[in-house]
Amino acid sequence: MIQIQNVERNYKTGESVVKALRGVSLSIDNGEFLSIAGPSGSGKTTLLNLIGCIDALDGGDIVINNIPVSKMNKNEKTEFRRNNLGFIFQTYNLIPVLSAYENVSFVLSIMGLDDKEIHERTMKILKEVGLEGMENRRPDKLSGGQQQRIAIARALVKGPSIVLADEPTANLDSKTGEGILKLMKEMNKKYNTTFLFSTHDPMVMDYANRLVSLHDGLIISDERRDK
């Protein structure tokens, strides 16, 4: 599903150049539950942003579903993200003035679906993530775990083939974080959606079926587990 070949990414800070990724190659299959781990500055978030077509690479190629996304222009990347990728962030990134229902349904309205389908798909996913009955509440009336469940619903409602999660448990206590991980694992199994995490949380690493470790922009280990 995802082919990453000799990917490089550099950032200029003043007069110096930081090599965030230094020739990373990785193959990711459909339906994986994969964690990209490493300390701060290891390149894990940079790699996730490149896969998510948010950032531009300086060398190498990324191919997703046989589409060379690294060759796309800005508008093509925007369309690809909208149709194929879901995103979950550590800060939730919800729109505070919108209800849980509106935060999720907004994604579908951008895609141009009719009102009936938007309503059915939004209510279905909110029920699946355990927020039935809370659809009219705004984010400030929900706990951190409930807000992250909205973020998961928003990421999954359009049926993406890949969900990218950047430190999804960082702002949650351990019990709530584990509940979020269990929910994402259930969604992974139910829909065969590929989940890719960037994390330094040992609990996220433990839940992963595959753990790829980065250090100084290089892959230092790639461990597959049966879970």
N, CA and C atoms as a LAMMPS dump frame, in Angstrom:
ITEM: TIMESTEP
0
ITEM: NUMBER OF ATOMS
681
ITEM: BOX BOUNDS ff ff ff
-5.0000000000000000e+02 5.0000000000000000e+02
-5.0000000000000000e+02 5.0000000000000000e+02
-5.0000000000000000e+02 5.0000000000000000e+02
ITEM: ATOMS id mol type element x y z
1 1 1 N 0.814 -1.201 0
2 1 2 C 0 0 0
3 1 3 C 0.856 1.264 0
4 2 1 N 1.861 1.332 0.895
5 2 2 C 2.723 2.506 0.976
6 2 3 C 4.163 2.085 0.74
7 3 1 N 4.8 2.687 -0.242
8 3 2 C 6.202 2.427 -0.532
9 3 3 C 6.992 3.718 -0.31
10 4 1 N 7.921 3.673 0.631
11 4 2 C 8.77 4.817 0.948
12 4 3 C 10.188 4.433 0.539
13 5 1 N 10.762 5.19 -0.374
14 5 2 C 12.052 4.806 -0.962
15 5 3 C 13.081 5.925 -0.832
16 6 1 N 14.087 5.68 0.001
17 6 2 C 15.228 6.598 0.158
18 6 3 C 14.803 8.048 0.398
19 7 1 N 13.831 8.226 1.3
20 7 2 C 13.259 9.552 1.532
21 7 3 C 14.191 10.407 2.395
22 8 1 N 14.365 11.643 1.952
23 8 2 C 15.165 12.619 2.676
24 8 3 C 14.347 13.887 2.907
25 9 1 N 14.569 14.494 4.076
26 9 2 C 13.929 15.786 4.359
27 9 3 C 14.874 16.619 5.209
28 10 1 N 15.143 17.828 4.726
29 10 2 C 16.059 18.733 5.415
30 10 3 C 15.332 20.01 5.815
31 11 1 N 15.74 20.572 6.95
32 11 2 C 15.198 21.848 7.402
33 11 3 C 16.342 22.819 7.654
34 12 1 N 16.159 24.043 7.186
35 12 2 C 17.192 25.051 7.398
36 12 3 C 16.853 25.86 8.64
37 13 1 N 17.794 25.928 9.569
38 13 2 C 17.639 26.73 10.775
39 13 3 C 18.82 27.701 10.847
40 14 1 N 18.533 28.939 10.483
41 14 2 C 19.618 29.919 10.419
42 14 3 C 20.588 29.57 9.304
43 15 1 N 21.845 29.391 9.663
44 15 2 C 22.868 29.061 8.681
45 15 3 C 23.108 27.557 8.552
46 16 1 N 22.475 26.789 9.429
47 16 2 C 22.708 25.343 9.418
48 16 3 C 21.535 24.595 8.811
49 17 1 N 21.79 23.363 8.387
50 17 2 C 20.764 22.486 7.812
51 17 3 C 20.613 21.253 8.694
52 18 1 N 19.381 21.006 9.121
53 18 2 C 19.089 19.826 9.936
54 18 3 C 18.54 18.735 9.027
55 19 1 N 19.171 17.584 9.02
56 19 2 C 18.717 16.457 8.214
57 19 3 C 17.737 15.625 9.034
58 20 1 N 16.435 15.925 8.858
59 20 2 C 15.405 15.253 9.648
60 20 3 C 15.257 13.785 9.246
61 21 1 N 15.341 13.499 7.952
62 21 2 C 15.303 12.128 7.442
63 21 3 C 16.451 11.951 6.467
64 22 1 N 17.162 10.826 6.609
65 22 2 C 18.396 10.642 5.84
66 22 3 C 18.381 9.325 5.056
67 23 1 N 17.463 9.238 4.11
68 23 2 C 17.396 8.043 3.272
69 23 3 C 16.599 6.916 3.886
70 24 1 N 15.353 7.213 4.254
71 24 2 C 14.47 6.226 4.884
72 24 3 C 13.713 5.434 3.824
73 25 1 N 13.728 4.116 3.957
74 25 2 C 12.962 3.227 3.067
75 25 3 C 12.092 2.313 3.921
76 26 1 N 10.815 2.175 3.512
77 26 2 C 9.857 1.408 4.313
78 26 3 C 8.701 0.973 3.424
79 27 1 N 8.253 -0.243 3.625
80 27 2 C 7.081 -0.753 2.912
81 27 3 C 6.004 -1.092 3.936
82 28 1 N 4.798 -0.543 3.736
83 28 2 C 3.703 -0.723 4.687
84 28 3 C 2.523 -1.364 3.97
85 29 1 N 2.025 -2.466 4.519
86 29 2 C 0.939 -3.212 3.895
87 29 3 C -0.43 -2.681 4.319
88 30 1 N -1.425 -3.011 3.555
89 30 2 C -2.803 -2.656 3.86
90 30 3 C -3.232 -3.266 5.19
91 31 1 N -3.874 -2.469 6.032
92 31 2 C -4.43 -2.967 7.285
93 31 3 C -3.457 -3.045 8.44
94 32 1 N -2.258 -2.517 8.286
95 32 2 C -1.299 -2.562 9.393
96 32 3 C -1.697 -1.592 10.511
97 33 1 N -1.233 -1.898 11.719
98 33 2 C -1.412 -1.053 12.899
99 33 3 C -0.001 -0.77 13.385
100 34 1 N 0.607 0.262 12.811
101 34 2 C 2.056 0.457 12.886
102 34 3 C 2.406 1.718 13.659
103 35 1 N 3.382 1.575 14.541
104 35 2 C 3.862 2.702 15.313
105 35 3 C 5.259 3.098 14.852
106 36 1 N 5.431 4.389 14.57
107 36 2 C 6.75 4.95 14.271
108 36 3 C 7.223 5.644 15.538
109 37 1 N 8.252 5.096 16.161
110 37 2 C 8.677 5.565 17.473
111 37 3 C 10.07 6.155 17.427
112 38 1 N 10.359 6.962 18.435
113 38 2 C 11.689 7.551 18.534
114 38 3 C 11.654 8.786 19.398
115 39 1 N 12.802 9.229 19.884
116 39 2 C 12.859 10.435 20.717
117 39 3 C 12.557 11.685 19.9
118 40 1 N 12.391 12.8 20.597
119 40 2 C 12.189 14.077 19.903
120 40 3 C 13.36 14.344 18.966
121 41 1 N 13.04 14.761 17.74
122 41 2 C 14.086 15.031 16.763
123 41 3 C 14.521 13.826 15.962
124 42 1 N 13.861 12.69 16.17
125 42 2 C 14.254 11.468 15.454
126 42 3 C 13.755 11.451 14.017
127 43 1 N 12.705 12.255 13.717
128 43 2 C 12.157 12.303 12.362
129 43 3 C 10.806 11.644 12.212
130 44 1 N 10.226 11.161 13.324
131 44 2 C 8.973 10.402 13.211
132 44 3 C 7.793 11.253 12.736
133 45 1 N 7.658 12.462 13.284
134 45 2 C 6.566 13.326 12.838
135 45 3 C 6.796 13.802 11.409
136 46 1 N 8.045 14.063 11.061
137 46 2 C 8.373 14.449 9.685
138 46 3 C 7.966 13.356 8.707
139 47 1 N 8.26 12.104 9.059
140 47 2 C 7.883 10.994 8.179
141 47 3 C 6.377 10.898 8.036
142 48 1 N 5.655 11.06 9.139
143 48 2 C 4.196 11.008 9.096
144 48 3 C 3.644 12.137 8.218
145 49 1 N 4.216 13.32 8.331
146 49 2 C 3.76 14.457 7.522
147 49 3 C 4.034 14.257 6.034
148 50 1 N 5.124 13.578 5.711
149 50 2 C 5.42 13.29 4.311
150 50 3 C 4.435 12.275 3.743
151 51 1 N 4.134 11.235 4.522
152 51 2 C 3.143 10.249 4.082
153 51 3 C 1.781 10.914 3.919
154 52 1 N 1.494 11.876 4.809
155 52 2 C 0.211 12.569 4.774
156 52 3 C 0.131 13.692 3.761
157 53 1 N 1.161 13.848 2.947
158 53 2 C 1.19 14.878 1.896
159 53 3 C 1.048 16.283 2.475
160 54 1 N 1.516 16.45 3.714
161 54 2 C 1.494 17.763 4.358
162 54 3 C 2.806 18.494 4.104
163 55 1 N 3.88 17.737 4.034
164 55 2 C 5.209 18.296 3.832
165 55 3 C 5.769 17.803 2.495
166 56 1 N 6.794 18.479 2.012
167 56 2 C 7.437 18.094 0.747
168 56 3 C 8.801 17.483 1.039
169 57 1 N 9.141 16.407 0.329
170 57 2 C 10.433 15.76 0.582
171 57 3 C 11.531 16.376 -0.275
172 58 1 N 12.772 16.139 0.132
173 58 2 C 13.939 16.668 -0.571
174 58 3 C 14.662 15.609 -1.387
175 59 1 N 14.242 14.367 -1.257
176 59 2 C 14.848 13.287 -2.018
177 59 3 C 14.065 12.012 -1.815
178 60 1 N 14.115 11.112 -2.808
179 60 2 C 13.4 9.849 -2.715
180 60 3 C 11.98 9.945 -3.241
181 61 1 N 11.198 8.907 -2.962
182 61 2 C 9.82 8.822 -3.466
183 61 3 C 8.896 8.193 -2.433
184 62 1 N 7.628 8.603 -2.484
185 62 2 C 6.568 7.967 -1.702
186 62 3 C 5.436 7.611 -2.651
187 63 1 N 5.056 6.345 -2.651
188 63 2 C 3.972 5.853 -3.506
189 63 3 C 2.9 5.251 -2.608
190 64 1 N 1.657 5.721 -2.747
191 64 2 C 0.534 5.222 -1.948
192 64 3 C -0.543 4.712 -2.895
193 65 1 N -0.913 3.442 -2.725
194 65 2 C -1.917 2.826 -3.607
195 65 3 C -1.544 2.997 -5.08
196 66 1 N -0.261 2.789 -5.357
197 66 2 C 0.288 2.896 -6.713
198 66 3 C 0.274 4.316 -7.278
199 67 1 N 0.055 5.296 -6.41
200 67 2 C 0.051 6.693 -6.839
201 67 3 C 1.303 7.382 -6.292
202 68 1 N 2.156 7.947 -7.157
203 68 2 C 3.377 8.617 -6.699
204 68 3 C 3.059 9.989 -6.096
205 69 1 N 2.684 10 -4.842
206 69 2 C 2.209 11.235 -4.209
207 69 3 C 3.316 12.29 -4.099
208 70 1 N 4.575 11.847 -4.061
209 70 2 C 5.675 12.807 -3.951
210 70 3 C 5.839 13.637 -5.225
211 71 1 N 5.211 13.218 -6.303
212 71 2 C 5.3 13.954 -7.574
213 71 3 C 4.136 14.919 -7.767
214 72 1 N 3.188 14.91 -6.839
215 72 2 C 1.993 15.73 -6.989
216 72 3 C 2.27 17.201 -6.693
217 73 1 N 1.459 18.074 -7.299
218 73 2 C 1.522 19.482 -6.931
219 73 3 C 0.623 19.724 -5.706
220 74 1 N 0.589 20.945 -5.225
221 74 2 C -0.127 21.271 -3.994
222 74 3 C -1.611 20.934 -4.072
223 75 1 N -2.263 21.286 -5.182
224 75 2 C -3.696 21.026 -5.323
225 75 3 C -3.992 19.528 -5.406
226 76 1 N -3.132 18.802 -6.092
227 76 2 C -3.316 17.354 -6.196
228 76 3 C -3.149 16.685 -4.834
229 77 1 N -2.206 17.167 -4.042
230 77 2 C -2.013 16.621 -2.695
231 77 3 C -3.225 16.897 -1.811
232 78 1 N -3.786 18.093 -1.938
233 78 2 C -4.976 18.442 -1.156
234 78 3 C -6.13 17.507 -1.48
235 79 1 N -6.352 17.252 -2.748
236 79 2 C -7.426 16.351 -3.161
237 79 3 C -7.152 14.919 -2.696
238 80 1 N -5.901 14.489 -2.79
239 80 2 C -5.549 13.135 -2.353
240 80 3 C -5.791 12.973 -0.858
241 81 1 N -5.391 13.954 -0.067
242 81 2 C -5.63 13.903 1.383
243 81 3 C -7.12 13.797 1.68
244 82 1 N -7.906 14.612 0.994
245 82 2 C -9.337 14.65 1.251
246 82 3 C -9.996 13.305 0.963
247 83 1 N -9.554 12.634 -0.081
248 83 2 C -10.217 11.408 -0.519
249 83 3 C -9.65 10.123 0.086
250 84 1 N -8.421 10.17 0.58
251 84 2 C -7.766 8.915 0.96
252 84 3 C -7.235 8.837 2.392
253 85 1 N -7.045 9.988 3.037
254 85 2 C -6.358 9.996 4.326
255 85 3 C -7.222 10.575 5.438
256 86 1 N -7.059 10.022 6.641
257 86 2 C -7.672 10.584 7.835
258 86 3 C -6.564 10.97 8.806
259 87 1 N -6.811 12.014 9.605
260 87 2 C -5.79 12.516 10.514
261 87 3 C -6.321 12.612 11.944
262 88 1 N -5.488 12.195 12.893
263 88 2 C -5.802 12.332 14.319
264 88 3 C -4.597 13.012 14.975
265 89 1 N -4.853 14.108 15.716
266 89 2 C -3.765 14.887 16.3
267 89 3 C -3.814 14.837 17.822
268 90 1 N -2.669 15.091 18.457
269 90 2 C -2.624 15.046 19.915
270 90 3 C -3.444 16.171 20.537
271 91 1 N -3.62 17.279 19.824
272 91 2 C -4.402 18.403 20.353
273 91 3 C -5.84 18.39 19.83
274 92 1 N -6.244 17.284 19.234
275 92 2 C -7.613 17.032 18.738
276 92 3 C -7.956 17.855 17.496
277 93 1 N -7.593 19.165 17.487
278 93 2 C -7.856 20.038 16.334
279 93 3 C -9.331 20.08 15.944
280 94 1 N -10.202 20.094 16.938
281 94 2 C -11.636 20.232 16.686
282 94 3 C -11.983 21.716 16.539
283 95 1 N -13.084 21.98 15.849
284 95 2 C -13.56 23.36 15.705
285 95 3 C -14.433 23.662 16.918
286 96 1 N -13.997 24.572 17.803
287 96 2 C -14.661 24.733 19.104
288 96 3 C -16.109 25.2 19.047
289 97 1 N -16.475 25.941 18.006
290 97 2 C -17.851 26.467 17.939
291 97 3 C -18.822 25.456 17.334
292 98 1 N -18.312 24.309 16.872
293 98 2 C -19.17 23.287 16.268
294 98 3 C -19.414 22.149 17.251
295 99 1 N -20.56 21.516 17.132
296 99 2 C -20.89 20.359 17.957
297 99 3 C -20.109 19.141 17.488
298 100 1 N -20.199 18.077 18.27
299 100 2 C -19.55 16.82 17.871
300 100 3 C -20.053 16.391 16.495
301 101 1 N -21.365 16.46 16.299
302 101 2 C -21.957 16.085 15.012
303 101 3 C -21.395 16.952 13.887
304 102 1 N -21.338 18.26 14.108
305 102 2 C -20.89 19.183 13.067
306 102 3 C -19.401 19.011 12.76
307 103 1 N -18.59 18.723 13.784
308 103 2 C -17.165 18.502 13.557
309 103 3 C -16.925 17.297 12.654
310 104 1 N -17.76 16.28 12.804
311 104 2 C -17.608 15.07 11.988
312 104 3 C -18.239 15.245 10.616
313 105 1 N -19.447 15.786 10.582
314 105 2 C -20.179 15.9 9.307
315 105 3 C -19.545 16.913 8.363
316 106 1 N -18.805 17.873 8.921
317 106 2 C -18.151 18.898 8.1
318 106 3 C -17.258 18.27 7.034
319 107 1 N -16.582 17.181 7.4
320 107 2 C -15.695 16.486 6.455
321 107 3 C -16.486 15.985 5.256
322 108 1 N -17.667 15.445 5.511
323 108 2 C -18.487 14.887 4.43
324 108 3 C -19.103 15.981 3.566
325 109 1 N -19.431 17.112 4.19
326 109 2 C -20.015 18.205 3.408
327 109 3 C -19 18.76 2.414
328 110 1 N -17.715 18.778 2.807
329 110 2 C -16.657 19.221 1.896
330 110 3 C -16.569 18.295 0.691
331 111 1 N -16.866 17.006 0.923
332 111 2 C -16.805 16.027 -0.16
333 111 3 C -18.021 16.1 -1.076
334 112 1 N -19.019 16.924 -0.697
335 112 2 C -20.169 17.138 -1.566
336 112 3 C -21.254 16.082 -1.479
337 113 1 N -21.308 15.338 -0.359
338 113 2 C -22.349 14.322 -0.213
339 113 3 C -23.691 14.978 0.109
340 114 1 N -24.773 14.265 -0.176
341 114 2 C -26.096 14.826 0.116
342 114 3 C -26.398 14.734 1.612
343 115 1 N -27.374 15.513 2.063
344 115 2 C -27.667 15.638 3.496
345 115 3 C -28.027 14.311 4.148
346 116 1 N -28.779 13.483 3.438
347 116 2 C -29.214 12.198 4
348 116 3 C -28.015 11.298 4.28
349 117 1 N -27.107 11.191 3.313
350 117 2 C -25.936 10.343 3.509
351 117 3 C -25.017 10.907 4.583
352 118 1 N -24.87 12.22 4.609
353 118 2 C -24.056 12.856 5.642
354 118 3 C -24.583 12.511 7.03
355 119 1 N -25.896 12.625 7.197
356 119 2 C -26.508 12.348 8.5
357 119 3 C -26.322 10.876 8.891
358 120 1 N -26.594 9.982 7.971
359 120 2 C -26.502 8.552 8.269
360 120 3 C -25.076 8.143 8.634
361 121 1 N -24.112 8.624 7.851
362 121 2 C -22.72 8.237 8.1
363 121 3 C -22.186 8.863 9.388
364 122 1 N -22.585 10.099 9.65
365 122 2 C -22.115 10.77 10.866
366 122 3 C -22.671 10.099 12.11
367 123 1 N -23.963 9.812 12.132
368 123 2 C -24.574 9.184 13.302
369 123 3 C -24.034 7.772 13.51
370 124 1 N -23.77 7.068 12.432
371 124 2 C -23.241 5.703 12.525
372 124 3 C -21.858 5.698 13.178
373 125 1 N -20.981 6.589 12.724
374 125 2 C -19.615 6.583 13.266
375 125 3 C -19.585 7.118 14.69
376 126 1 N -20.447 8.097 15.013
377 126 2 C -20.503 8.591 16.388
378 126 3 C -20.955 7.488 17.347
379 127 1 N -21.891 6.663 16.903
380 127 2 C -22.316 5.529 17.718
381 127 3 C -21.169 4.532 17.897
382 128 1 N -20.435 4.274 16.831
383 128 2 C -19.346 3.296 16.89
384 128 3 C -18.214 3.734 17.815
385 129 1 N -18 5.037 17.938
386 129 2 C -16.931 5.503 18.834
387 129 3 C -17.457 5.827 20.233
388 130 1 N -18.716 5.484 20.497
389 130 2 C -19.26 5.62 21.846
390 130 3 C -19.761 6.996 22.213
391 131 1 N -20.167 7.785 21.221
392 131 2 C -20.628 9.15 21.491
393 131 3 C -22.101 9.357 21.137
394 132 1 N -22.839 8.283 21.006
395 132 2 C -24.275 8.408 20.733
396 132 3 C -24.935 9.155 21.892
397 133 1 N -25.745 10.149 21.569
398 133 2 C -26.385 10.957 22.595
399 133 3 C -25.601 12.202 22.956
400 134 1 N -24.359 12.298 22.472
401 134 2 C -23.521 13.463 22.754
402 134 3 C -23.263 14.29 21.5
403 135 1 N -24.007 13.986 20.447
404 135 2 C -23.706 14.605 19.156
405 135 3 C -23.918 16.123 19.137
406 136 1 N -24.745 16.652 20.054
407 136 2 C -25.004 18.093 20.051
408 136 3 C -24.101 18.873 21.006
409 137 1 N -23.189 18.187 21.669
410 137 2 C -22.288 18.869 22.603
411 137 3 C -21.068 19.436 21.875
412 138 1 N -20.67 20.618 22.293
413 138 2 C -19.456 21.217 21.758
414 138 3 C -18.243 20.64 22.496
415 139 1 N -17.055 20.764 21.903
416 139 2 C -15.858 20.181 22.513
417 139 3 C -15.604 20.59 23.958
418 140 1 N -15.918 21.844 24.317
419 140 2 C -15.635 22.296 25.685
420 140 3 C -16.554 21.661 26.72
421 141 1 N -17.571 20.947 26.26
422 141 2 C -18.483 20.237 27.164
423 141 3 C -18.162 18.745 27.222
424 142 1 N -17.036 18.351 26.639
425 142 2 C -16.632 16.956 26.594
426 142 3 C -15.248 16.787 27.207
427 143 1 N -14.971 15.585 27.705
428 143 2 C -13.659 15.291 28.266
429 143 3 C -12.625 15.161 27.157
430 144 1 N -11.353 15.108 27.543
431 144 2 C -10.291 14.934 26.553
432 144 3 C -10.455 13.645 25.772
433 145 1 N -10.811 12.577 26.456
434 145 2 C -11.013 11.3 25.777
435 145 3 C -12.17 11.344 24.806
436 146 1 N -13.248 12.033 25.185
437 146 2 C -14.395 12.163 24.289
438 146 3 C -14.055 13.03 23.088
439 147 1 N -13.254 14.072 23.308
440 147 2 C -12.83 14.898 22.178
441 147 3 C -11.974 14.093 21.205
442 148 1 N -11.111 13.227 21.74
443 148 2 C -10.293 12.401 20.859
444 148 3 C -11.152 11.391 20.104
445 149 1 N -12.249 10.947 20.719
446 149 2 C -13.181 10.052 20.015
447 149 3 C -13.854 10.781 18.856
448 150 1 N -14.149 12.072 19.042
449 150 2 C -14.673 12.858 17.916
450 150 3 C -13.633 12.916 16.802
451 151 1 N -12.375 13.132 17.183
452 151 2 C -11.304 13.202 16.189
453 151 3 C -11.177 11.886 15.423
454 152 1 N -11.342 10.765 16.128
455 152 2 C -11.295 9.453 15.473
456 152 3 C -12.477 9.302 14.518
457 153 1 N -13.666 9.702 14.987
458 153 2 C -14.852 9.632 14.13
459 153 3 C -14.674 10.484 12.883
460 154 1 N -14.132 11.678 13.067
461 154 2 C -13.899 12.587 11.931
462 154 3 C -12.919 11.973 10.936
463 155 1 N -11.89 11.305 11.454
464 155 2 C -10.892 10.686 10.578
465 155 3 C -11.469 9.511 9.803
466 156 1 N -12.406 8.777 10.415
467 156 2 C -12.894 7.537 9.808
468 156 3 C -14.168 7.699 8.985
469 157 1 N -14.911 8.795 9.186
470 157 2 C -16.244 8.901 8.606
471 157 3 C -16.236 8.861 7.078
472 158 1 N -15.162 9.321 6.456
473 158 2 C -15.13 9.331 4.989
474 158 3 C -14.588 8.032 4.399
475 159 1 N -14.248 7.06 5.27
476 159 2 C -13.767 5.768 4.795
477 159 3 C -12.385 5.803 4.196
478 160 1 N -11.406 6.425 4.88
479 160 2 C -10.057 6.513 4.314
480 160 3 C -9.36 5.168 4.334
481 161 1 N -8.41 4.981 3.443
482 161 2 C -7.626 3.749 3.466
483 161 3 C -6.534 3.815 4.524
484 162 1 N -6.127 5.044 4.904
485 162 2 C -5.036 5.247 5.851
486 162 3 C -5.428 6.318 6.856
487 163 1 N -5.155 6.049 8.141
488 163 2 C -5.312 7.055 9.194
489 163 3 C -3.943 7.32 9.803
490 164 1 N -3.568 8.583 9.869
491 164 2 C -2.295 9.012 10.44
492 164 3 C -2.556 9.672 11.784
493 165 1 N -1.934 9.159 12.831
494 165 2 C -2.176 9.655 14.19
495 165 3 C -0.867 10.137 14.806
496 166 1 N -0.781 11.428 15.07
497 166 2 C 0.434 12.024 15.627
498 166 3 C 0.275 12.168 17.139
499 167 1 N 0.968 11.322 17.897
500 167 2 C 0.93 11.338 19.364
501 167 3 C -0.516 11.377 19.879
502 168 1 N -1.367 10.418 19.507
503 168 2 C -2.797 10.507 19.829
504 168 3 C -3.13 10.375 21.308
505 169 1 N -2.197 9.885 22.134
506 169 2 C -2.473 9.717 23.56
507 169 3 C -1.736 10.736 24.425
508 170 1 N -1.034 11.685 23.803
509 170 2 C -0.13 12.574 24.538
510 170 3 C -0.84 13.405 25.607
511 171 1 N -2.071 13.822 25.35
512 171 2 C -2.788 14.685 26.287
513 171 3 C -3.828 13.939 27.115
514 172 1 N -3.705 12.619 27.174
515 172 2 C -4.673 11.792 27.893
516 172 3 C -4 11.052 29.037
517 173 1 N -4.768 10.801 30.109
518 173 2 C -4.231 9.952 31.166
519 173 3 C -4.144 8.524 30.647
520 174 1 N -3.422 7.678 31.369
521 174 2 C -3.118 6.34 30.847
522 174 3 C -4.377 5.5 30.623
523 175 1 N -5.351 5.597 31.515
524 175 2 C -6.576 4.799 31.363
525 175 3 C -7.368 5.245 30.133
526 176 1 N -7.514 6.556 29.975
527 176 2 C -8.24 7.08 28.816
528 176 3 C -7.481 6.772 27.535
529 177 1 N -6.15 6.912 27.597
530 177 2 C -5.322 6.618 26.433
531 177 3 C -5.457 5.18 25.982
532 178 1 N -5.508 4.264 26.944
533 178 2 C -5.662 2.858 26.584
534 178 3 C -7.023 2.609 25.946
535 179 1 N -8.052 3.284 26.458
536 179 2 C -9.375 3.146 25.854
537 179 3 C -9.393 3.629 24.419
538 180 1 N -8.683 4.72 24.141
539 180 2 C -8.589 5.26 22.784
540 180 3 C -7.859 4.274 21.875
541 181 1 N -6.79 3.673 22.38
542 181 2 C -6.032 2.701 21.583
543 181 3 C -6.876 1.467 21.275
544 182 1 N -7.636 0.994 22.257
545 182 2 C -8.523 -0.155 22.031
546 182 3 C -9.556 0.169 20.96
547 183 1 N -10.094 1.392 21.024
548 183 2 C -11.08 1.81 20.023
549 183 3 C -10.466 1.821 18.63
550 184 1 N -9.269 2.383 18.498
551 184 2 C -8.624 2.433 17.187
552 184 3 C -8.283 1.034 16.692
553 185 1 N -7.908 0.148 17.601
554 185 2 C -7.621 -1.24 17.214
555 185 3 C -8.889 -1.914 16.686
556 186 1 N -10.014 -1.652 17.334
557 186 2 C -11.299 -2.2 16.871
558 186 3 C -11.636 -1.675 15.476
559 187 1 N -11.428 -0.385 15.252
560 187 2 C -11.705 0.215 13.946
561 187 3 C -10.767 -0.351 12.876
562 188 1 N -9.536 -0.597 13.267
563 188 2 C -8.551 -1.196 12.362
564 188 3 C -9.014 -2.579 11.904
565 189 1 N -9.493 -3.375 12.843
566 189 2 C -9.935 -4.732 12.515
567 189 3 C -11.256 -4.718 11.752
568 190 1 N -12.154 -3.826 12.128
569 190 2 C -13.475 -3.793 11.504
570 190 3 C -13.421 -3.326 10.054
571 191 1 N -12.626 -2.299 9.784
572 191 2 C -12.603 -1.682 8.46
573 191 3 C -11.331 -1.985 7.666
574 192 1 N -10.382 -2.685 8.3
575 192 2 C -9.082 -2.967 7.681
576 192 3 C -8.374 -1.673 7.264
577 193 1 N -8.626 -0.618 8.02
578 193 2 C -7.966 0.663 7.784
579 193 3 C -6.54 0.594 8.315
580 194 1 N -5.607 1.105 7.549
581 194 2 C -4.213 1.167 7.988
582 194 3 C -4.048 2.325 8.968
583 195 1 N -3.507 2.037 10.156
584 195 2 C -3.234 3.063 11.153
585 195 3 C -1.726 3.229 11.302
586 196 1 N -1.259 4.474 11.176
587 196 2 C 0.149 4.791 11.381
588 196 3 C 0.247 5.831 12.486
589 197 1 N 1.025 5.515 13.508
590 197 2 C 1.199 6.415 14.644
591 197 3 C 2.622 6.952 14.681
592 198 1 N 2.782 8.203 15.084
593 198 2 C 4.091 8.666 15.538
594 198 3 C 3.963 8.831 17.047
595 199 1 N 4.919 8.302 17.793
596 199 2 C 4.759 8.301 19.247
597 199 3 C 6.074 8.075 19.967
598 200 1 N 6.097 8.494 21.221
599 200 2 C 7.144 8.042 22.129
600 200 3 C 6.496 7.426 23.376
601 201 1 N 5.189 7.139 23.276
602 201 2 C 4.428 6.536 24.371
603 201 3 C 4.598 5.015 24.33
604 202 1 N 5.179 4.404 25.374
605 202 2 C 5.374 2.947 25.392
606 202 3 C 4.082 2.164 25.213
607 203 1 N 2.955 2.711 25.696
608 203 2 C 1.686 2.012 25.569
609 203 3 C 1.258 1.914 24.102
610 204 1 N 1.456 2.986 23.343
611 204 2 C 1.127 2.963 21.913
612 204 3 C 2.025 1.96 21.203
613 205 1 N 3.291 1.955 21.555
614 205 2 C 4.234 1 20.956
615 205 3 C 3.806 -0.427 21.247
616 206 1 N 3.325 -0.664 22.459
617 206 2 C 2.936 -2.017 22.854
618 206 3 C 1.712 -2.502 22.088
619 207 1 N 0.801 -1.581 21.754
620 207 2 C -0.417 -1.962 21.034
621 207 3 C -0.166 -2.221 19.55
622 208 1 N 0.933 -1.696 19.044
623 208 2 C 1.202 -1.793 17.612
624 208 3 C 1.517 -3.23 17.192
625 209 1 N 1.076 -3.581 15.991
626 209 2 C 1.437 -4.876 15.401
627 209 3 C 2.835 -4.825 14.784
628 210 1 N 3.295 -3.59 14.573
629 210 2 C 4.63 -3.405 14
630 210 3 C 5.23 -2.13 14.567
631 211 1 N 6.465 -2.202 14.992
632 211 2 C 7.138 -1.07 15.608
633 211 3 C 8.39 -0.71 14.809
634 212 1 N 8.348 0.472 14.201
635 212 2 C 9.491 0.985 13.448
636 212 3 C 10.141 2.083 14.286
637 213 1 N 11.414 1.918 14.623
638 213 2 C 12.108 2.888 15.468
639 213 3 C 13.06 3.75 14.645
640 214 1 N 12.976 5.057 14.878
641 214 2 C 13.841 6.015 14.198
642 214 3 C 14.81 6.65 15.191
643 215 1 N 15.981 6.981 14.694
644 215 2 C 16.941 7.731 15.486
645 215 3 C 17.792 8.567 14.535
646 216 1 N 17.806 9.871 14.794
647 216 2 C 18.58 10.789 13.951
648 216 3 C 18.267 10.625 12.467
649 217 1 N 16.973 10.447 12.151
650 217 2 C 16.546 10.404 10.759
651 217 3 C 16.763 9.099 10.034
652 218 1 N 17.106 8.049 10.79
653 218 2 C 17.34 6.738 10.188
654 218 3 C 16.526 5.664 10.92
655 219 1 N 16.089 4.646 10.182
656 219 2 C 15.425 3.501 10.816
657 219 3 C 16.498 2.624 11.459
658 220 1 N 16.339 2.391 12.762
659 220 2 C 17.316 1.55 13.464
660 220 3 C 16.753 0.174 13.792
661 221 1 N 15.418 0.006 13.723
662 221 2 C 14.829 -1.315 13.912
663 221 3 C 13.423 -1.343 13.324
664 222 1 N 12.99 -2.544 12.95
665 222 2 C 11.666 -2.752 12.356
666 222 3 C 11.172 -4.104 12.853
667 223 1 N 10.261 -4.061 13.826
668 223 2 C 9.825 -5.276 14.524
669 223 3 C 8.355 -5.547 14.259
670 224 1 N 8.054 -6.742 13.759
671 224 2 C 6.675 -7.17 13.553
672 224 3 C 6.255 -8.069 14.701
673 225 1 N 4.992 -7.887 15.167
674 225 2 C 4.469 -8.713 16.251
675 225 3 C 3.121 -9.297 15.839
676 226 1 N 2.761 -10.409 16.453
677 226 2 C 1.433 -10.991 16.266
678 226 3 C 0.574 -10.559 17.458
679 227 1 N -0.418 -9.697 17.185
680 227 2 C -1.306 -9.207 18.263
681 227 3 C -2.743 -9.278 17.808
